[in-house]
Amino acid sequence: MSLARFRLRFLLQEIDLPQGDTVIGRSATCQVTIEDPLVSREHARIRITGERATIEDLGSRNGVQVGGATLKGMHTLGDGERVRIGTQEIVFCAGAPPATIDAGTRTTGFMCHCSECGHPYPLELPECPACGSSDRNEEDTLAGAPTTQRDWGLDLVVESLRRAESIGRVDDIERILSHARMGIEQRIGNGLPVERPTLDAVADAAATLAATRGDAAWGKWLLSVYASLGTVPPRAVGLSLITLPPLERSSLAPAARRVVESVSSRGGPRHEDRESLAGIEALGDLEPAGA
């Protein structure tokens, strides 16, 4: 007789739980990593022992909720129970999946947008994990859409960025930006579109981080992305980058000029982008010392 199969359903993934311990947290060393600044590095542990599954809080900063109640001590999990860690909700599943589902071919799940805060979340959840609203934009639901559609993973990264910015966690912002960078570069490399609001939100966070640290590295990256796409960064990006120390700021000149040249080669900026482009042109007029 085979042991029951235990799984976690989280966003677009179903994660099998092996016998033994599965640690959930923000650290890359965890078996399940959640990109959320409200999640501790090692937040919770699920232990599978034979036919029994338990969960316990590992002394996290913001606690664990199971079925809406704050977890105290060890709790035995039942099929369909909902576990909230940070702002994310995970569904615990016990038993084999329905035979009609081909797990090998299903590449995406069912997502919708919260009509209150715009947060994307799995359609199966009864309410938005970000704000608790049950109102959703059904017309935005994604069900088995091709990969050329909206990148929900990047949307969720942007949500994590906003939360990290709201509480001023600079190290978290840089770590989340690194994930966003990988996702954006992968889509561009595969010839897939990057949603403009998503790109602009990532660029704004990257420019703000560059200005905070006085380091042009993130500015160079974001300018190279806009140059490759032939589009103009938001005005806030130029305003942040212009505050860099003189030597760092002047090192952005070549990348800024490539943005201007790329936009010009595609017929010039849209009317609403002209002021933003002027800020990038100002960066392009700066020559590195000794040039």
Salt bridges, closest charged atoms under 4 A:
GLU14 OE1 - ARG7 NE 3.24
GLU14 OE2 - ARG9 NE 2.93
GLU14 OE2 - ARG106 NH2 3.75
ASP16 OD1 - ARG5 NE 2.58
ASP21 OD1 - ARG47 NE 2.58
GLU35 OE1 - ARG175 NH1 2.42
GLU35 OE2 - HIS179 NE2 2.86
ASP36 OD1 - ARG163 NE 3.52
GLU56 OE2 - ARG45 NH2 2.81
GLU81 OE1 - HIS75 NE2 3.07
GLU89 OE2 - ARG82 NH1 3.69
GLU89 OE1 - ARG84 NH2 3.68
GLU124 OE1 - ARG9 NH1 3.20
GLU127 OE2 - ARG84 NH2 3.80
ASP140 OD2 - HIS113 ND1 3.65
ASP151 OD2 - ARG187 NH1 3.26
ASP155 OD2 - HIS113 NE2 3.98
ASP155 OD2 - ARG150 NE 2.51
GLU159 OE1 - HIS119 ND1 3.61
GLU159 OE2 - ARG162 NH1 3.35
ASP171 OD1 - ARG213 NH2 2.94
ASP172 OD1 - ARG26 NH1 3.11
ASP172 OD2 - ARG169 NE 3.90
ASP172 OD1 - ARG175 NH2 2.92
GLU174 OE1 - ARG213 NH1 1.93
GLU185 OE2 - ARG181 NE 3.05
ASP200 OD1 - ARG196 NE 3.01
GLU272 OE2 - ARG270 NH1 3.54
ASP273 OD1 - ARG196 NH2 3.91
ASP273 OD2 - ARG270 NE 2.83
GLU275 OE2 - ARG235 NE 2.95
GLU287 OE2 - ARG257 NH1 3.36
